[in-house]
Amino acid sequence: MRYGNIPSPHALIAFEAAARCGSFTRAAQELGIGQPAISHQVTLLEEQLNQPLFRRLHRGVALTGAGQELFDSVTTALGHIDQTVENIRTRRSSRISVGTDFAFASFILMPHLADFTTRFPDIEVNVVTNQTGRFGMDENIDIELSFGHCGPGGILLLAEQVAPVCSPNFLARHGFAQTPDALCKMPLLHLDSEIENRWFNWESWLRAAGYTPTAPLSGHRFNTYLLVLSAAVSGQGVALGWTALLQHHFQNGQLVRASPATLSSDRGYVLTSRAAPHRQSQVTAFANWARDIIARDNIPGGTETTSSLNAAFGQPHAPENQP
């Protein structure tokens, strides 16, 4: 649609300021331009309309009948535009971007995000993922949910608690590994990480359990945890299972424990706010909600932060399918 009768926006803004201020000089001061520029824009507008919009007085100006009619229309239009811009700005400030890794997004955020929308319908969540869950200096990320140690200002949401897991069919074929040696003889599923020692791998998990393998560990290797879990669910081997992430897998019987030991550490998923001050209320709402769902669903949370070993290896123990 074309608007062929609408004057120049510069002329309309100059006209509105002059009419509201009752003076070309005060309008120029408000807009930060010279008084001749205001006079020029008003003159162009009067020429386009072919009639005067102001009566020039000794001190200032006053609107003519046509000028008052145009002023009413311009102020209504500008007010509507101003309100629309404010609505858009407010809506944008109610959108938060949450950056995390694929596993946390898939197993924690996605199953619960509808609950957040129900509780906070005015806050839109934009979930952004990458392999590491870290986003450097990306200014578009308001909340980072990354795995590591909890630093100043961070909130430890999920402590690292890791146990060997496998599919029920794999367990039926290979049996329950009562000892580390028996576990190492099974095909193990490995996660290759770009960042060494960021989380447990099979070598560090076994060392923490007090066991040093006498031979290289066998098994397939994958570059994402989602692939590791897919291989475990399909019965290809034993994976290290971060129990906080695998509640659904245990509950629906896709995965069971492959051995009795669970290790924890002072690492875990840490929530860090990177938002601008005007979005802190949305960040606080999201952080409180995240802690609520972890507590509500009995997901192992951020309360246990000391390294500890469930000293179960070597003791009689029956398989279990709960974390």
GUVEXDREN-459511 format. One line per field, with one value per residue (C-alpha): z, y, x. Coordinates in nm, 2 decimals. Each point is the difference from the previous one (the first is absolute). Example, Ala and Ser with C-alpha at 12.3 -4.5 7.8 and 13.67 -1.06 7.14 Angstrom:
Z <- c(0.78;-0.07)
Y <- c(-0.45;0.34)
X <- c(1.23;0.14)
***
This chain:
Z <- c(0.00;-0.09;0.21;-0.26;0.21;0.31;0.03;0.09;0.35;0.07;-0.08;0.22;0.30;-0.04;-0.02;0.30;0.21;-0.10;0.07;0.33;0.11;-0.15;-0.14;-0.28;0.22;0.29;-0.25;-0.16;0.35;0.09;-0.33;0.01;-0.34;-0.11;0.00;-0.38;-0.05;0.19;-0.20;-0.32;0.07;0.11;-0.31;-0.22;0.18;-0.05;-0.37;-0.04;0.17;-0.17;0.31;0.32;0.31;0.24;0.08;0.06;0.32;0.16;0.24;-0.14;-0.22;0.02;-0.20;-0.27;-0.04;-0.26;0.23;0.29;-0.21;-0.12;0.35;0.14;-0.27;0.03;0.38;-0.02;-0.26;0.18;0.33;-0.16;-0.15;0.34;0.18;-0.27;0.04;0.38;-0.04;-0.22;0.23;0.30;-0.18;-0.10;0.36;0.11;-0.23;0.15;-0.18;0.18;-0.12;0.10;-0.14;-0.20;0.29;0.26;-0.26;-0.11;0.33;0.25;-0.18;-0.28;0.22;0.23;-0.21;-0.05;0.38;0.00;-0.28;0.21;0.31;-0.18;-0.32;-0.05;-0.02;-0.32;0.01;-0.28;0.05;-0.17;0.00;-0.09;0.09;0.30;0.14;0.02;-0.20;0.06;-0.06;-0.18;0.12;-0.12;0.28;0.32;0.20;-0.05;0.13;-0.03;0.16;0.22;0.34;0.16;0.01;0.17;-0.10;-0.13;0.12;0.01;-0.13;-0.06;0.17;-0.19;0.10;-0.24;-0.02;-0.27;-0.20;-0.27;-0.16;0.17;-0.30;0.04;0.37;-0.07;-0.24;0.20;0.36;0.28;0.05;0.37;-0.04;-0.20;-0.17;-0.12;-0.12;-0.20;-0.19;-0.14;-0.31;0.13;-0.18;0.01;-0.04;-0.17;0.14;-0.14;0.37;0.20;0.36;-0.02;0.10;0.08;-0.28;0.05;0.09;0.26;0.14;0.06;0.16;0.23;0.09;0.09;-0.30;-0.27;-0.32;-0.10;-0.37;-0.23;0.03;-0.29;-0.16;-0.24;0.02;-0.07;-0.01;0.16;0.31;-0.19;-0.22;0.30;0.15;-0.32;-0.02;0.36;-0.05;-0.31;0.20;-0.14;0.33;0.34;0.02;0.28;0.11;0.15;0.21;0.02;-0.38;-0.02;0.22;-0.29;-0.14;0.34;0.05;-0.34;0.02;-0.29;0.23;0.32;0.22;-0.13;0.33;0.36;0.03;-0.03;0.01;0.06;-0.02;0.07;-0.37;-0.16;-0.20;0.10;-0.08;-0.06;-0.09;-0.28;-0.05;-0.01;0.32;-0.15;-0.05;0.34;0.12;-0.28;0.08;0.36;-0.09;-0.23;0.27;0.27;-0.24;-0.09;0.36;0.07;-0.27;0.11;0.35;-0.11;-0.22;0.25;-0.25;0.17;0.06;0.11;0.37;-0.01;-0.11;0.17;-0.17;0.13;-0.11;0.06;0.12;-0.16;-0.22;0.13;0.21;-0.10;-0.17;-0.22;-0.32;0.04;-0.26;0.20;0.04)
Y <- c(0.00;0.35;0.31;0.27;0.28;-0.04;0.28;-0.05;-0.15;0.28;0.26;-0.16;-0.04;0.37;0.11;-0.21;0.14;0.36;-0.04;-0.16;0.25;0.31;0.12;-0.09;0.09;-0.23;-0.28;0.03;-0.02;-0.31;-0.18;0.11;0.18;0.36;0.23;0.06;-0.38;0.00;0.30;-0.16;-0.33;0.17;0.22;-0.31;-0.16;0.31;0.01;-0.36;0.06;0.34;0.18;0.13;-0.21;0.26;0.36;0.17;0.20;0.26;-0.27;-0.35;-0.15;-0.12;-0.27;0.09;-0.21;-0.22;-0.02;-0.12;-0.27;-0.12;0.02;-0.22;-0.26;0.01;-0.04;-0.29;-0.17;0.06;-0.11;-0.32;-0.06;0.07;-0.25;-0.26;0.04;-0.03;-0.31;-0.16;0.10;-0.13;-0.33;-0.03;0.06;-0.29;-0.24;-0.18;-0.20;-0.31;-0.16;-0.35;-0.33;-0.26;-0.24;0.25;0.16;-0.34;-0.18;0.29;0.31;-0.15;-0.23;0.29;0.31;-0.01;0.03;0.32;0.14;-0.08;0.17;0.30;0.05;0.35;-0.13;-0.16;-0.24;-0.04;-0.31;0.00;-0.30;-0.11;-0.29;0.16;0.21;0.30;0.32;0.22;0.36;-0.05;0.29;-0.16;-0.26;0.11;-0.32;-0.26;-0.35;-0.16;-0.29;0.07;0.14;0.25;0.34;0.33;0.10;-0.34;-0.24;-0.37;-0.16;-0.36;-0.16;-0.26;-0.35;-0.27;-0.37;-0.27;-0.06;-0.23;-0.14;-0.28;-0.23;0.07;-0.07;-0.33;-0.10;0.11;0.00;0.25;0.12;-0.04;0.11;0.26;-0.28;-0.16;0.34;0.06;-0.33;0.13;0.21;0.36;0.30;0.31;0.37;0.19;0.35;0.31;0.10;-0.25;-0.07;0.21;-0.30;-0.36;-0.23;-0.37;0.03;0.28;-0.17;-0.33;0.19;0.17;-0.34;-0.11;-0.22;0.02;-0.20;-0.25;0.03;0.26;0.04;-0.13;0.13;0.25;0.37;0.29;0.38;0.08;-0.14;-0.05;-0.25;-0.18;-0.04;-0.11;-0.28;-0.10;-0.02;-0.21;-0.25;0.07;0.04;0.17;0.38;0.24;0.13;0.34;-0.10;0.35;-0.01;-0.35;0.00;-0.07;-0.28;-0.18;0.05;-0.14;-0.29;0.11;-0.01;-0.18;-0.01;-0.21;0.01;0.11;0.30;0.37;0.27;0.37;0.31;0.37;0.07;0.02;0.21;0.36;0.28;0.34;0.32;0.20;0.22;0.37;0.16;0.06;-0.38;-0.11;-0.06;-0.25;-0.17;-0.03;-0.15;-0.26;-0.09;-0.05;-0.20;-0.23;-0.07;-0.07;-0.26;-0.17;-0.02;-0.10;-0.28;-0.12;0.06;-0.02;0.37;0.23;-0.08;-0.28;0.16;-0.21;-0.29;-0.33;-0.36;-0.24;-0.28;-0.28;-0.17;-0.34;-0.03;-0.21;0.22;-0.05;0.19;0.30;0.23;0.32;0.27)
X <- c(0.00;0.13;-0.06;0.04;-0.15;0.22;0.25;0.37;0.04;0.26;-0.26;-0.26;0.23;0.11;-0.36;-0.11;0.28;-0.07;-0.37;0.06;0.26;-0.18;0.34;0.23;0.30;-0.10;-0.09;0.35;0.16;-0.20;0.09;0.36;-0.01;0.01;-0.30;0.02;-0.04;-0.33;-0.12;0.10;-0.17;-0.32;0.00;0.04;-0.30;-0.21;0.09;-0.10;-0.34;-0.04;-0.11;0.16;0.03;0.12;-0.07;0.33;-0.02;0.23;0.12;-0.05;-0.26;-0.36;-0.18;-0.25;-0.31;0.17;0.31;-0.21;-0.16;0.34;0.15;-0.28;0.06;0.38;0.00;-0.24;0.22;0.32;-0.15;-0.11;0.34;0.17;-0.23;0.06;0.38;-0.03;-0.21;0.26;0.29;-0.18;-0.08;0.37;0.11;-0.23;0.18;0.30;0.26;0.12;0.32;0.09;0.13;-0.20;-0.05;-0.14;-0.23;-0.13;-0.04;-0.08;-0.12;-0.22;-0.21;-0.08;-0.01;-0.38;-0.02;0.21;-0.23;-0.31;0.15;0.16;-0.21;0.16;0.36;0.11;0.29;0.25;0.21;0.34;0.22;0.35;0.23;0.17;-0.28;0.23;-0.05;0.30;-0.08;-0.33;-0.21;-0.32;0.01;-0.18;0.05;0.28;-0.06;0.34;0.18;0.29;0.10;-0.23;0.17;-0.10;-0.35;-0.09;-0.27;0.07;-0.31;0.10;0.30;0.20;-0.11;0.11;-0.08;0.06;-0.32;-0.11;-0.32;-0.19;0.08;0.37;-0.02;-0.18;0.28;0.31;-0.12;0.05;0.36;0.07;0.37;0.19;0.19;-0.32;-0.12;0.31;-0.04;-0.33;-0.03;0.01;-0.15;0.23;-0.08;0.28;0.02;0.17;0.07;0.21;-0.10;-0.31;-0.22;0.05;0.12;0.05;0.37;-0.06;-0.31;0.19;0.29;-0.24;-0.14;0.36;0.06;0.26;-0.07;0.27;-0.09;-0.14;-0.37;-0.20;-0.32;-0.14;0.07;-0.24;0.03;-0.34;-0.17;-0.32;0.17;0.15;-0.34;-0.15;0.27;-0.07;-0.38;0.05;0.21;0.35;0.18;0.02;0.00;0.07;-0.34;-0.04;-0.30;-0.15;-0.04;-0.13;-0.31;-0.23;0.22;-0.01;-0.37;-0.10;0.25;0.22;0.31;0.09;0.31;0.29;0.19;-0.06;0.23;-0.10;0.26;-0.06;0.22;-0.01;-0.08;-0.34;-0.23;0.04;-0.25;0.17;-0.18;0.14;-0.32;-0.02;-0.14;-0.35;-0.04;0.12;-0.35;-0.06;0.33;-0.09;-0.34;0.17;0.26;-0.26;-0.21;0.30;0.07;-0.37;-0.03;0.32;-0.13;-0.35;0.12;0.26;0.27;0.34;0.07;0.28;0.01;0.27;0.32;0.27;0.18;-0.13;0.00;-0.29;0.22;-0.20;0.25;0.09;-0.32;-0.30;-0.25;-0.30;-0.06;-0.22;-0.17;-0.03;0.26)
***
